[in-house]
Amino acid sequence: MTVEATKETRGFETEAKQLLHLMIHSLYSNKEIFLRELVSNASDAADKLRFEALNHGELYEDDPELSIRVSFDKEANTVSIIDNGIGMSREEVVDHLGTIAKSGTAQFLSNLTGDQKKDSHLIGQFGVGFYSAFIVADKVTVETRRAGAAKEEGVRWESSGEAEYSVETIEREKRGTAITLHLKKDQQEFADGWRLRSIIKKYSDHISLPIIMEKEHYGDDKEEKEPEDETVNTATALWTRSRSEVSDEEYKEFYKHISHDFSDPVKWSHNRVEGKLDYTSLLFLPSKAPFDLYNRDASRGLKLYVQRTFIMDEAEQFLPLYLRFIKGVVDSNDLSLNVSREILQKDPNIDSMRAALTKRVLDMLEKIKKNDKEQYAQLWKEFGQVLKEGPAEDYGNKEKIASLMQFASTHADTDVQDQGLDDYLARMKEGQDKIYYVVAENFNTAKNSPHLEVFRKKGIEVLLLSDRVDDWLMGHLAEYKEKQFQDVSKGELDLGKLDSDDEKKEQEKVEKDFKDFNERLKKVLDNEVEEVRVTHRLTESPACLVVGEHDMGAQMRRLMESAGQKVPESKPSIEVNPSHPLVQKMDKESDEDRFTDLAHVLFDQANLAEGGNLDDPAAYVKRLNKLLMDLS
């Protein structure tokens, strides 16, 4: 049967052209990485065939021995990477090779720093490793046929890495994919057997299927020898080997293979579990956050194998969402080979494995926090905000997660989150029974909050929380090591034993003395506030706003309102500082109009100090100008 001529030329999208230009002309400093990327893709293709063949054995087409072949031709100046994996249809070729933007090109471009070394680390994260071929090649030819398709349904894709690529239907006898790199003149070093072998051993020794090259012979009789093949790599799944047999470099390269990250992992945990459950896990802690870390709907999870057979690329059931940055492999003997997402969700063994793997990750983080504060500070900077999602999602590990948290606080008065809860407990005042904190829209607002004034005066430490997730976090973190958390901006302040008997008596006296003033102020601000009361938390400011003990915090309210969500109606209370000259002046003010103006200015200023927005800024300015004019 003759294949119809179906060749067509297509143009890359604008962003794809930009990306190709960067990769070809400036991005990679380590050019040999192209081979690692292409071998890794070939390995993935074999894994996908194994998975589909579980239910469709005919996809093997009488060729069940999966492998990767690497060859070269010095005269033609080419290198070829050939696999007998799943292959691609014409539609898949156009989707995966013709449209780089599907891999997040816009996001990739926006993350570029201009530093070649740093930028090269981004390549794998955005799924564009195939295009590293153009760093060493001025033309790339891909010939492929999907497993199970007719031989007349083969596809050839070809491009010079410029504005266009061609795609045509061809006849291809074998399933899988062959990629041929037509090397640039100055890249002839890669058309060499020794060079290619050394790269494979360096980067791809861990690949679990054989990487085959033609054996080279040296000496006078080399022409008389028949070509022989040899397996260049170890060809054993790395996680199945004993920890003592695997070097640190092998672990690092395996991590890069499964994560497509160019940076080394910070730490890893390799364990074999035998007994009630039988499985092996290899978990990696990255050094950098992926670009889509804060997208909770992005793909995530561990690579799942059952009895060394690949099942799923992103099995999300084995770790909770707040640990979505962890990469790794889990290989179980206790799950069915025809396992599906639905079965995973119902299998009780999954729950047991999930609990054990979660504990392993938390232990790994705990050891780093204990033994290497500098490294942990960097990890917290990368992953701290997603770890803060933990207490709400993982009640059983709530206290363990809390022990890993880092905060800014009045102890250091910097925006660096380097104070742990155990550090806070160690510094608590005698008689202090609560962990105090304040939540604000940004660090400066938190640091300068009027609610901190009495705490600074008494030398009581307060945690300064300003991440978007913080108000939500504290709604699920009621206590730590039997010490209650207390938002200093909520409810009436009671410092308990931290206030002396004399201070308490003085507070009671002042409250009685200002009873009439409070009632007068409440009458003016009745629509804005729930209650007016004398404050004991202010030493410098004239007033502050306080929400109810069980009401939604101001930061959470603003976030929900900005997202267009309805929030319950509630009014704050205003607390006034009886020792402040402005409040004392108001107490003696006999002109009701002037008192009203002062009352509204007092409320608006308290609102602004909390990072809030004024309902009527023009009215505030008008009143303020009027009061200033009266002074002149």
Backbone torsions as a table, in degrees:
resi	resn	phi	psi	omega
1	MET	NA	131.5	-178.1
2	THR	-88.9	137.0	178.5
3	VAL	-82.0	129.8	178.3
4	GLU	-67.4	148.6	177.7
5	ALA	-73.0	109.2	-176.0
6	THR	-126.8	30.6	-178.1
7	LYS	-74.2	134.8	175.1
8	GLU	-140.3	152.4	179.2
9	THR	-110.7	132.1	-179.1
10	ARG	-125.9	156.9	178.7
11	GLY	-101.6	140.5	172.5
12	PHE	-67.5	152.1	175.5
13	GLU	-70.5	161.2	-175.0
14	THR	-54.4	-47.1	-178.6
15	GLU	-64.6	-35.8	178.9
16	ALA	-64.8	-38.3	177.3
17	LYS	-61.7	-43.3	178.7
18	GLN	-59.6	-44.8	-177.7
19	LEU	-64.3	-46.2	179.4
20	LEU	-60.7	-41.1	179.8
21	HIS	-61.4	-44.0	179.4
22	LEU	-62.4	-44.9	-176.1
23	MET	-68.5	-38.0	-176.6
24	ILE	-74.1	-38.4	-168.7
25	HIS	-105.0	-20.0	-172.5
26	SER	-145.5	-17.0	-163.4
27	LEU	-83.9	-50.3	-173.8
28	TYR	-84.1	127.6	172.0
29	SER	-98.1	-24.1	179.2
30	ASN	-106.6	87.3	-169.2
31	LYS	-67.8	-25.7	-175.8
32	GLU	-67.6	-11.4	-178.3
33	ILE	-65.3	-17.8	178.7
34	PHE	-54.0	-38.9	-176.6
35	LEU	-69.5	-38.9	176.4
36	ARG	-59.7	-44.5	-178.5
37	GLU	-63.1	-43.7	-176.8
38	LEU	-72.1	-37.5	176.5
39	VAL	-66.7	-39.1	178.2
40	SER	-62.1	-42.7	177.4
41	ASN	-62.6	-39.5	179.2
42	ALA	-64.6	-39.5	177.2
43	SER	-62.7	-42.4	177.4
44	ASP	-60.5	-39.2	179.9
45	ALA	-63.2	-37.2	177.3
46	ALA	-68.0	-41.7	177.8
47	ASP	-59.4	-42.4	-178.6
48	LYS	-67.0	-35.1	176.5
49	LEU	-66.0	-44.1	178.5
50	ARG	-55.6	-42.9	-177.4
51	PHE	-65.7	-49.4	-178.8
52	GLU	-65.7	-30.7	-178.2
53	ALA	-74.7	-12.3	176.5
54	LEU	-57.1	-38.6	179.0
55	ASN	-105.4	-9.5	-178.4
56	HIS	-137.2	75.6	-176.2
57	GLY	-60.4	-22.6	-178.9
58	GLU	-66.0	-14.5	-179.9
59	LEU	-65.6	-20.4	178.4
60	TYR	-70.2	-21.2	175.4
61	GLU	51.9	46.6	179.4
62	ASP	60.8	23.0	178.3
63	ASP	-137.6	71.6	-173.3
64	PRO	-80.6	-11.9	-177.3
65	GLU	-84.7	103.5	-176.4
66	LEU	-84.7	141.0	-179.1
67	SER	-160.5	170.3	174.5
68	ILE	-123.3	133.4	177.8
69	ARG	-113.2	135.3	175.1
70	VAL	-120.9	127.7	-179.7
71	SER	-138.4	168.6	179.7
72	PHE	-148.3	159.8	177.6
73	ASP	-136.9	106.5	-176.4
74	LYS	-64.1	-39.5	-177.6
75	GLU	-67.2	-42.5	179.8
76	ALA	-82.4	-12.3	-178.2
77	ASN	59.2	52.2	-179.0
78	THR	-128.8	155.9	170.2
79	VAL	-129.3	136.5	-179.0
80	SER	-125.0	140.6	175.3
81	ILE	-121.9	117.7	-172.1
82	ILE	-124.8	131.2	175.6
83	ASP	-128.2	158.0	174.3
84	ASN	-113.3	43.4	179.1
85	GLY	-85.3	-146.4	-170.9
86	ILE	-69.8	-30.0	-178.5
87	GLY	71.6	-178.0	-178.1
88	MET	-137.4	147.7	171.3
89	SER	-83.9	172.4	179.1
90	ARG	-59.8	-42.7	-179.5
91	GLU	-62.8	-41.6	179.4
92	GLU	-67.4	-36.1	177.3
93	VAL	-60.5	-47.6	-179.9
94	VAL	-64.3	-41.2	-179.1
95	ASP	-64.3	-48.1	-170.6
96	HIS	-90.0	-30.5	-177.6
97	LEU	-105.2	-21.3	-175.2
98	GLY	-98.7	-12.7	-175.3
99	THR	-128.7	82.4	-177.2
100	ILE	-62.2	-28.8	-176.0
101	ALA	-58.0	-23.6	178.7
102	LYS	-63.9	-20.9	-178.7
103	SER	-89.9	8.0	176.6
104	GLY	91.7	39.4	-175.6
105	THR	-59.4	-44.7	-178.4
106	ALA	-59.7	-44.1	178.6
107	GLN	-65.0	-38.9	178.4
108	PHE	-60.1	-48.9	-177.7
109	LEU	-62.4	-37.6	-178.6
110	SER	-70.3	-19.5	-179.4
111	ASN	-90.4	-6.5	-179.1
112	LEU	-64.3	139.4	-176.6
113	THR	-106.5	-17.0	-174.5
114	GLY	95.1	-9.7	177.4
115	ASP	-94.2	113.7	-173.4
116	GLN	-57.2	-43.1	-177.4
117	LYS	-64.6	-45.6	-179.8
118	LYS	-67.7	-41.6	-176.5
119	ASP	-65.8	-32.5	-179.3
120	SER	-64.3	-24.0	178.5
121	HIS	-68.9	-17.7	-176.9
122	LEU	-80.6	-20.6	-170.5
123	ILE	-52.9	-59.6	-175.6
124	GLY	-62.6	-33.9	-178.3
125	GLN	-60.0	-28.0	-176.5
126	PHE	-102.1	12.9	172.2
127	GLY	68.6	26.1	-177.5
128	VAL	-114.1	26.5	-177.6
129	GLY	-61.0	-30.2	179.0
130	PHE	-55.2	-36.0	-173.8
131	TYR	-76.4	-4.4	172.8
132	SER	-65.2	-17.3	177.1
133	ALA	-56.7	-32.7	-176.0
134	PHE	-75.0	-5.9	175.7
135	ILE	-70.8	-34.2	-178.9
136	VAL	-109.6	-12.2	-175.3
137	ALA	-118.2	142.6	174.2
138	ASP	-96.3	-3.8	172.1
139	LYS	-153.9	139.7	178.5
140	VAL	-126.0	129.9	177.7
141	THR	-117.3	129.2	178.1
142	VAL	-118.9	124.9	173.8
143	GLU	-119.9	130.3	-171.7
144	THR	-150.8	153.9	170.3
145	ARG	-145.6	133.8	-178.9
146	ARG	-72.6	141.1	177.8
147	ALA	-57.3	133.3	179.4
148	GLY	92.1	-14.8	179.4
149	ALA	-83.3	158.9	177.6
150	ALA	-68.9	154.1	-177.3
151	LYS	-63.5	-22.1	178.3
152	GLU	-76.6	-3.9	-177.8
153	GLU	-102.3	23.1	174.9
154	GLY	-70.3	163.0	-176.3
155	VAL	-137.3	138.7	172.1
156	ARG	-117.0	127.7	177.0
157	TRP	-117.6	136.5	-177.6
158	GLU	-146.2	140.1	179.4
159	SER	-156.6	152.0	174.0
160	SER	-101.0	9.5	176.6
161	GLY	74.5	22.0	179.0
162	GLU	-107.3	-120.7	-173.6
163	ALA	-88.2	-21.8	-169.3
164	GLU	-135.0	166.1	169.7
165	TYR	-143.0	157.3	177.0
166	SER	-115.1	151.2	176.9
167	VAL	-141.3	133.7	-178.7
168	GLU	-146.3	155.7	176.9
169	THR	-84.5	134.3	180.0
170	ILE	-134.2	169.8	172.4
171	GLU	-94.3	126.0	-178.6
172	ARG	-135.9	120.1	-174.0
173	GLU	-68.3	-44.6	-173.4
174	LYS	-99.6	146.5	174.1
175	ARG	-73.4	169.3	176.6
176	GLY	98.8	-164.5	-171.1
177	THR	-134.7	137.8	173.3
178	ALA	-121.3	121.9	178.8
179	ILE	-111.5	122.0	179.1
180	THR	-112.3	123.8	178.7
181	LEU	-100.5	117.5	174.0
182	HIS	-87.8	100.3	-169.3
183	LEU	-66.7	147.4	173.0
184	LYS	-67.2	158.0	-176.8
185	LYS	-60.0	-33.7	-178.4
186	ASP	-88.8	9.4	179.6
187	GLN	-118.6	25.5	-177.6
188	GLN	-63.9	-18.0	-179.7
189	GLU	-57.3	-24.1	-176.6
190	PHE	-85.2	-10.6	174.6
191	ALA	-88.3	57.0	-173.9
192	ASP	-147.9	129.0	-175.1
193	GLY	-62.0	-44.8	-178.8
194	TRP	-63.2	-41.9	-178.9
195	ARG	-62.9	-45.8	-178.3
196	LEU	-66.5	-40.7	178.9
197	ARG	-61.5	-42.8	-178.3
198	SER	-65.2	-36.3	178.2
199	ILE	-67.5	-43.2	-179.9
200	ILE	-62.5	-45.1	179.5
201	LYS	-63.2	-35.4	-177.0
202	LYS	-72.3	-44.6	-170.7
203	TYR	-107.4	-23.8	-167.9
204	SER	-128.2	18.8	-178.1
205	ASP	-62.7	-26.7	-176.1
206	HIS	-78.8	-13.7	-177.0
207	ILE	-55.0	133.2	-169.0
208	SER	-85.3	5.5	171.5
209	LEU	-125.3	155.5	-172.6
210	PRO	-64.4	135.9	170.9
211	ILE	-104.5	112.9	-168.5
212	ILE	-106.3	136.0	171.8
213	MET	-131.9	155.3	176.0
214	GLU	-70.2	130.9	-178.6
215	LYS	-70.1	133.1	-179.6
216	GLU	-94.7	140.9	179.1
217	HIS	-113.6	145.9	-178.2
218	TYR	-126.0	150.6	-179.9
219	GLY	112.6	-178.7	-173.9
220	ASP	-69.0	-26.3	-174.1
221	ASP	-96.1	13.2	-173.3
222	LYS	-63.7	-29.3	-179.4
223	GLU	-70.5	-24.1	-176.5
224	GLU	-84.7	-11.7	-177.2
225	LYS	-79.3	141.8	171.0
226	GLU	-75.9	144.8	178.4
227	PRO	-57.7	134.1	177.0
228	GLU	-124.1	145.2	176.7
229	ASP	-98.4	151.2	173.7
230	GLU	-141.1	146.9	176.2
231	THR	-85.1	123.8	-173.2
232	VAL	-84.3	-33.3	-174.9
233	ASN	-100.3	173.4	178.5
234	THR	-66.2	-34.1	175.0
235	ALA	61.8	31.0	174.3
236	THR	-124.1	132.6	179.7
237	ALA	-53.6	121.3	-171.8
238	LEU	-58.1	-39.2	-175.2
239	TRP	-69.3	-15.2	179.2
240	THR	-84.6	-10.5	-179.8
241	ARG	-86.0	158.4	177.6
242	SER	-68.0	147.1	179.4
243	ARG	-57.4	-35.1	-178.4
244	SER	-68.6	-18.3	-178.6
245	GLU	-91.0	-9.2	-174.0
246	VAL	-108.6	126.7	179.5
247	SER	-81.6	162.2	176.9
248	ASP	-58.5	-39.7	-179.3
249	GLU	-63.7	-38.3	178.5
250	GLU	-65.9	-41.1	176.6
251	TYR	-60.4	-44.5	-177.7
252	LYS	-63.7	-42.3	179.8
253	GLU	-69.1	-35.2	177.0
254	PHE	-64.9	-41.1	176.6
255	TYR	-58.1	-45.9	-179.4
256	LYS	-63.7	-32.8	178.2
257	HIS	-65.5	-46.1	-175.2
258	ILE	-83.3	-22.5	-175.2
259	SER	-103.3	-17.2	-173.9
260	HIS	59.0	31.8	176.3
261	ASP	-101.7	142.0	-179.0
262	PHE	-94.6	-8.1	178.1
263	SER	-91.2	153.6	175.5
264	ASP	-71.6	150.0	173.3
265	PRO	-72.0	157.2	177.7
266	VAL	-76.2	-41.3	-175.5
267	LYS	-158.3	160.7	175.9
268	TRP	-144.8	161.5	-179.4
269	SER	-135.1	117.1	-176.2
270	HIS	-118.0	115.2	-173.2
271	ASN	-141.2	144.6	174.5
272	ARG	-113.2	125.3	-179.4
273	VAL	-111.3	127.7	178.5
274	GLU	-131.2	145.8	-178.6
275	GLY	138.6	-125.2	178.4
276	LYS	-61.2	-38.5	173.8
277	LEU	-117.3	150.8	-179.4
278	ASP	-129.2	105.4	179.7
279	TYR	-158.0	161.7	176.5
280	THR	-120.6	138.6	176.8
281	SER	-129.5	145.2	174.0
282	LEU	-136.3	106.7	-173.6
283	LEU	-112.9	138.3	-178.4
284	PHE	-121.1	138.4	174.7
285	LEU	-102.8	110.3	-178.2
286	PRO	-67.5	163.6	176.7
287	SER	-93.6	-19.9	-177.9
288	LYS	-129.8	146.8	177.4
289	ALA	-74.1	139.2	174.2
290	PRO	-67.9	159.5	-174.9
291	PHE	-64.1	-24.9	-176.5
292	ASP	-106.0	26.8	-175.8
293	LEU	-56.6	-39.0	-174.3
294	TYR	-89.1	4.0	173.5
295	ASN	-91.9	101.0	-175.0
296	ARG	-68.2	-14.4	180.0
297	ASP	-95.8	-2.4	-179.0
298	ALA	-68.9	157.3	178.9
299	SER	-64.7	144.2	-176.7
300	ARG	-161.6	175.3	174.5
301	GLY	117.7	175.7	-177.9
302	LEU	-94.1	155.9	172.0
303	LYS	-75.1	127.6	-177.5
304	LEU	-106.9	127.0	173.0
305	TYR	-121.3	148.0	172.4
306	VAL	-123.0	116.5	-176.4
307	GLN	51.4	45.8	177.3
308	ARG	67.8	9.9	175.0
309	THR	-99.7	125.7	-178.8
310	PHE	-63.0	133.5	-179.3
311	ILE	-118.6	-46.7	-171.3
312	MET	-151.2	138.4	-176.8
313	ASP	-80.4	-33.3	-175.9
314	GLU	-135.7	75.7	179.9
315	ALA	-82.0	99.0	-172.3
316	GLU	-80.8	-6.9	-174.5
317	GLN	-78.3	-9.6	-172.3
318	PHE	-92.6	-10.4	176.3
319	LEU	-141.7	146.9	177.9
320	PRO	-69.1	163.5	-173.7
321	LEU	-61.6	-33.2	-176.9
322	TYR	-71.8	-8.4	174.9
323	LEU	-109.1	28.6	-174.7
324	ARG	-67.9	-9.3	178.8
325	PHE	-83.9	-10.2	-179.4
326	ILE	-75.6	135.2	176.6
327	LYS	-112.3	156.6	176.7
328	GLY	160.1	-168.8	-175.2
329	VAL	-133.3	140.8	169.4
330	VAL	-129.2	131.2	-177.1
331	ASP	-126.5	115.9	-173.0
332	SER	-115.5	145.8	171.5
333	ASN	-99.4	0.0	-173.1
334	ASP	-108.6	9.0	178.7
335	LEU	-114.2	153.2	-179.9
336	SER	-70.6	145.1	179.1
337	LEU	-66.3	-24.7	178.8
338	ASN	-96.0	29.9	-176.7
339	VAL	-58.7	143.1	178.1
340	SER	-130.0	171.8	179.2
341	ARG	-58.1	-40.6	-178.0
342	GLU	-65.0	-43.1	179.2
343	ILE	-64.3	-40.5	179.2
344	LEU	-57.1	-39.7	-177.2
345	GLN	-69.0	-21.3	-175.0
346	LYS	-105.5	-12.6	-175.1
347	ASP	-76.6	120.5	-179.3
348	PRO	-63.6	-25.3	177.1
349	ASN	-62.3	-32.5	179.7
350	ILE	-62.6	-42.0	-180.0
351	ASP	-60.9	-41.7	179.7
352	SER	-66.4	-43.1	179.6
353	MET	-66.2	-39.9	179.6
354	ARG	-61.0	-44.4	180.0
355	ALA	-62.6	-42.5	-178.3
356	ALA	-68.7	-41.6	-179.0
357	LEU	-68.8	-37.5	177.1
358	THR	-62.4	-45.2	178.6
359	LYS	-61.3	-38.3	-178.7
360	ARG	-63.8	-41.3	179.2
361	VAL	-66.3	-45.5	-179.6
362	LEU	-63.1	-37.1	176.6
363	ASP	-65.3	-38.6	179.8
364	MET	-62.2	-44.7	178.7
365	LEU	-66.1	-38.5	-179.3
366	GLU	-63.2	-40.6	179.6
367	LYS	-65.1	-40.5	178.5
368	ILE	-65.0	-43.8	-179.7
369	LYS	-60.3	-37.3	-178.2
370	LYS	-76.0	-38.4	-169.9
371	ASN	-101.9	-19.1	-176.3
372	ASP	-145.5	84.6	-175.0
373	LYS	-62.8	-36.5	-179.2
374	GLU	-66.0	-44.7	178.6
375	GLN	-66.4	-38.5	-180.0
376	TYR	-66.8	-35.2	178.0
377	ALA	-60.0	-39.0	178.4
378	GLN	-69.0	-40.1	178.0
379	LEU	-64.5	-39.9	179.3
380	TRP	-64.3	-37.9	177.7
381	LYS	-61.3	-36.3	-178.2
382	GLU	-80.5	-43.2	-168.3
383	PHE	-120.6	-0.3	-173.5
384	GLY	-57.1	-41.9	-175.8
385	GLN	-66.4	-32.9	178.2
386	VAL	-78.7	-30.1	174.3
387	LEU	-63.4	-28.9	178.3
388	LYS	-67.6	-13.4	174.7
389	GLU	-76.9	-14.1	-172.1
390	GLY	-60.6	-50.7	-176.3
391	PRO	-55.8	-31.7	179.6
392	ALA	-77.0	-27.9	-174.3
393	GLU	-97.9	-22.4	-171.5
394	ASP	-134.1	78.0	-174.4
395	TYR	-59.9	-38.3	-176.9
396	GLY	-63.4	-27.8	-179.3
397	ASN	-108.9	19.2	-173.3
398	LYS	-55.7	-48.2	-176.6
399	GLU	-69.3	-36.2	179.1
400	LYS	-66.0	-40.9	177.9
401	ILE	-65.6	-42.1	179.6
402	ALA	-59.9	-35.4	-179.5
403	SER	-67.9	-18.9	179.4
404	LEU	-88.1	-10.6	-172.2
405	MET	-77.2	150.4	178.2
406	GLN	-126.0	140.8	-178.0
407	PHE	-135.8	157.7	164.2
408	ALA	-81.1	153.9	179.6
409	SER	-155.2	168.8	178.6
410	THR	-69.4	-9.7	177.6
411	HIS	-64.3	-40.5	180.0
412	ALA	-106.8	-25.2	179.5
413	ASP	58.2	32.0	172.4
414	THR	-121.7	164.3	-178.3
415	ASP	-82.0	3.8	178.3
416	VAL	-76.2	126.7	179.9
417	GLN	-86.7	88.9	-175.2
418	ASP	-132.4	13.4	-179.3
419	GLN	-109.6	117.6	177.5
420	GLY	-85.3	165.1	-179.5
421	LEU	-67.3	-33.0	176.6
422	ASP	-67.0	-35.5	174.9
423	ASP	-61.3	-43.3	-179.4
424	TYR	-61.8	-48.2	-178.1
425	LEU	-59.9	-36.9	-178.6
426	ALA	-66.9	-22.9	-177.6
427	ARG	-101.4	1.9	-176.6
428	MET	-61.2	145.0	178.5
429	LYS	-70.2	153.5	174.5
430	GLU	-61.8	128.3	-178.5
431	GLY	92.1	-8.7	179.3
432	GLN	-78.1	127.8	-177.8
433	ASP	-120.9	10.2	179.9
434	LYS	-133.2	156.0	172.0
435	ILE	-100.4	113.7	-173.8
436	TYR	-92.6	142.5	178.2
437	TYR	-150.1	160.7	174.0
438	VAL	-133.4	141.2	179.5
439	VAL	-113.0	132.2	179.0
440	ALA	-144.3	171.6	-175.8
441	GLU	-70.2	-29.9	177.1
442	ASN	-149.5	170.5	-173.7
443	PHE	-62.6	-43.8	-177.5
444	ASN	-62.5	-39.2	176.9
445	THR	-63.5	-40.9	178.2
446	ALA	-65.6	-46.4	-177.1
447	LYS	-62.2	-36.3	-176.0
448	ASN	-100.0	13.5	-179.5
449	SER	-60.7	132.9	177.7
450	PRO	-61.5	-21.5	-179.8
451	HIS	-65.0	-15.3	-177.3
452	LEU	-87.5	-8.7	-168.6
453	GLU	-58.6	-47.1	-178.9
454	VAL	-69.9	-30.8	179.5
455	PHE	-69.2	-39.5	176.7
456	ARG	-66.0	-39.4	-179.7
457	LYS	-61.5	-39.3	-176.7
458	LYS	-92.6	-2.1	179.4
459	GLY	71.3	31.1	178.8
460	ILE	-96.3	126.8	-176.9
461	GLU	-72.7	140.1	177.0
462	VAL	-129.9	133.4	176.5
463	LEU	-74.6	135.7	-178.1
464	LEU	-106.2	104.8	-174.0
465	LEU	-106.2	127.1	-177.9
466	SER	-141.9	5.1	173.7
467	ASP	-74.5	151.5	-177.8
468	ARG	-58.6	-29.9	-175.4
469	VAL	-83.9	-9.2	-167.4
470	ASP	-65.1	-43.8	-178.5
471	ASP	-63.3	-40.4	177.7
472	TRP	-65.7	-41.2	177.8
473	LEU	-56.9	-50.6	-174.6
474	MET	-68.7	-18.0	173.9
475	GLY	-69.3	-16.7	-178.7
476	HIS	-115.3	-0.5	-177.8
477	LEU	-119.1	84.3	-173.4
478	ALA	-77.4	-32.7	-176.5
479	GLU	-153.8	163.3	175.2
480	TYR	-142.3	121.8	-178.7
481	LYS	50.1	48.7	175.4
482	GLU	66.3	14.9	174.2
483	LYS	-107.6	123.7	-178.9
484	GLN	-73.4	144.4	171.3
485	PHE	-84.5	142.6	-179.8
486	GLN	-135.5	117.8	173.8
487	ASP	-75.4	118.6	-174.7
488	VAL	-71.3	-8.5	179.7
489	SER	-101.3	8.5	-178.6
490	LYS	-120.5	139.5	173.6
491	GLY	67.3	180.0	178.3
492	GLU	-78.4	135.8	-175.9
493	LEU	-78.8	126.8	175.8
494	ASP	-132.3	105.8	-178.7
495	LEU	-85.2	2.8	176.2
496	GLY	56.0	-125.1	-176.8
497	LYS	-70.4	-9.8	179.6
498	LEU	-76.3	-15.0	172.7
499	ASP	-100.2	135.6	178.7
500	SER	-76.9	166.4	178.1
501	ASP	-62.1	-38.8	179.7
502	ASP	-64.3	-40.2	179.1
503	GLU	-64.5	-39.5	180.0
504	LYS	-66.4	-40.2	178.4
505	LYS	-64.9	-40.1	179.2
506	GLU	-64.5	-39.8	178.9
507	GLN	-62.3	-42.6	178.8
508	GLU	-62.4	-40.2	-179.9
509	LYS	-65.0	-45.1	-178.7
510	VAL	-63.5	-40.1	179.9
511	GLU	-59.4	-40.6	178.2
512	LYS	-67.7	-42.6	-177.6
513	ASP	-63.8	-31.7	-175.0
514	PHE	-102.7	14.9	-179.5
515	LYS	-59.7	-46.4	-179.7
516	ASP	-65.2	-40.8	179.0
517	PHE	-61.7	-42.8	-179.6
518	ASN	-61.1	-41.6	-179.8
519	GLU	-66.5	-38.1	179.2
520	ARG	-65.6	-42.6	179.5
521	LEU	-68.8	-36.8	179.6
522	LYS	-64.3	-35.6	179.8
523	LYS	-62.6	-38.9	180.0
524	VAL	-73.9	-41.3	-173.1
525	LEU	-101.7	23.7	-174.0
526	ASP	-56.8	-36.0	-179.0
527	ASN	-77.0	-19.0	-175.3
528	GLU	-100.5	-28.9	-172.6
529	VAL	-126.8	153.2	178.0
530	GLU	-81.0	-36.8	-174.5
531	GLU	-156.4	152.2	172.1
532	VAL	-118.0	130.4	178.9
533	ARG	-148.1	159.8	176.6
534	VAL	-73.3	138.6	-178.6
535	THR	-100.4	152.3	172.9
536	HIS	-120.7	8.0	-177.7
537	ARG	-100.4	-8.3	-177.1
538	LEU	-105.7	139.7	175.0
539	THR	-122.7	-21.4	-176.6
540	GLU	-123.3	-36.6	-176.4
541	SER	-83.8	153.3	-179.8
542	PRO	-78.3	-27.3	-176.5
543	ALA	-161.0	163.2	173.8
544	CYS	-150.2	157.7	177.9
545	LEU	-99.4	139.7	-178.1
546	VAL	-131.7	128.2	177.2
547	VAL	-88.4	163.3	-179.3
548	GLY	-64.7	154.5	-176.5
549	GLU	-53.2	-36.3	-176.2
550	HIS	-111.4	11.7	178.9
551	ASP	-86.0	163.0	177.6
552	MET	-67.3	136.5	179.5
553	GLY	-66.5	158.1	-177.0
554	ALA	-62.1	-39.4	-179.2
555	GLN	-66.2	-45.3	179.7
556	MET	-63.5	-39.1	178.3
557	ARG	-61.4	-45.3	-179.6
558	ARG	-64.5	-39.9	179.9
559	LEU	-63.9	-43.9	-178.7
560	MET	-68.9	-39.6	179.1
561	GLU	-66.5	-38.2	178.9
562	SER	-68.1	-23.5	177.4
563	ALA	-88.3	3.3	177.4
564	GLY	80.8	16.1	-179.4
565	GLN	-93.5	146.2	177.1
566	LYS	-78.2	138.0	179.0
567	VAL	-124.3	151.3	-178.7
568	PRO	-60.3	142.0	177.7
569	GLU	-70.9	133.6	175.0
570	SER	-159.6	150.8	179.4
571	LYS	-117.2	142.1	177.3
572	PRO	-77.7	166.8	168.3
573	SER	-98.1	153.8	174.7
574	ILE	-111.7	130.6	177.0
575	GLU	-109.6	132.0	-176.9
576	VAL	-111.3	146.7	-178.1
577	ASN	-94.2	105.1	-174.0
578	PRO	-65.7	-16.4	-179.7
579	SER	-92.9	-1.6	-178.6
580	HIS	-82.5	136.9	-177.9
581	PRO	-56.0	-36.1	-179.4
582	LEU	-65.4	-43.4	179.3
583	VAL	-66.2	-39.9	178.5
584	GLN	-65.4	-37.8	177.6
585	LYS	-65.7	-42.1	178.4
586	MET	-62.7	-37.7	-178.6
587	ASP	-61.1	-29.1	-178.8
588	LYS	-96.9	-2.4	-176.1
589	GLU	-72.8	122.9	-179.2
590	SER	-95.9	-20.9	179.5
591	ASP	-79.8	111.9	-175.2
592	GLU	-65.7	-35.5	178.1
593	ASP	-63.7	-43.6	179.2
594	ARG	-66.8	-40.1	177.4
595	PHE	-60.4	-40.8	179.8
596	THR	-62.9	-44.5	178.3
597	ASP	-61.6	-44.5	179.7
598	LEU	-63.4	-38.9	-179.5
599	ALA	-62.4	-45.1	-179.7
600	HIS	-68.6	-37.5	176.7
601	VAL	-65.0	-40.9	178.5
602	LEU	-59.8	-45.3	179.8
603	PHE	-64.7	-46.5	-177.6
604	ASP	-64.1	-38.9	178.9
605	GLN	-66.2	-39.5	176.9
606	ALA	-62.8	-37.9	178.0
607	ASN	-64.7	-45.5	179.5
608	LEU	-63.3	-37.7	180.0
609	ALA	-63.3	-24.7	178.6
610	GLU	-86.2	-1.8	-176.2
611	GLY	85.9	13.8	-178.9
612	GLY	-82.7	173.4	177.7
613	ASN	-110.4	143.9	179.3
614	LEU	-81.4	137.9	176.5
615	ASP	-66.9	-35.1	-177.1
616	ASP	-138.3	80.2	-178.2
617	PRO	-58.7	-35.7	-178.7
618	ALA	-62.8	-40.4	179.0
619	ALA	-65.0	-38.9	178.2
620	TYR	-62.0	-47.2	-179.7
621	VAL	-62.7	-41.7	-179.5
622	LYS	-61.4	-46.0	179.8
623	ARG	-65.1	-42.0	-178.3
624	LEU	-64.0	-43.2	178.1
625	ASN	-62.1	-40.4	179.8
626	LYS	-61.9	-43.5	179.6
627	LEU	-66.9	-38.4	178.3
628	LEU	-65.6	-37.8	178.5
629	MET	-64.6	-36.2	179.8
630	ASP	-65.2	-25.5	-179.2
631	LEU	-76.1	-24.0	-172.5
632	SER	-81.8	NA	NA
